[in-house]
Amino acid sequence: MKKIKKIKKIFSYLCLIIGVLLIIYPIYSKIVSNLNQTIVINNYNNEISKMETDDINKLEDDAEKFNTKLYENNTFDSSLTQNSISQIDLSGTEILGYIIIPKLNIELPIYEGCTGEILSLGIGHLSNTSLPIGGKNTHSVLVRSHWAF
């Protein structure tokens, strides 16, 4: 009889521990994700701050030229996308920039592509669309998966 009580007690504690872990995991996961995104954004900002103004202006001009060419051709050319991404990719991680949503207190990096891996890291830029720099005749598509949190 004592063995059965002991097994029930161990089982109860085990269920309690598993329940607590199930409650804590989403919170922990979100904290780790936010920390990683903050590190990526800080690294991106450090890379930008090291650049000369002329280099930054050239990147902006190249992005505008890409968007104009994409609009004028009205077709997708994969070589255009690869060339533009390699020019804009400052940190070597395919980060195009980041987006800030002040009301939600969110800062998320923007990556090139929309794979599951990328969407778990931040926002994905759909390859066949304009680069997210704004301007006339640009239609950039940014994707975020709500499951990534």
Secondary structure, 3 states (H helix, E strand, C coil): CHHHHHHHHHHHHHHHHHHHHHHHHHHHHHHHHHHHHHHHHHHHHHHHHHCCHHHHHHHHHHHHHHHHHHHHHCCCCHHHHHHHHHHHCCCCCCEEEEEEEHHHCEEEEEEECCCHHHHHHCEEECCCCCCCCCCCCCCCCEECCHHHC
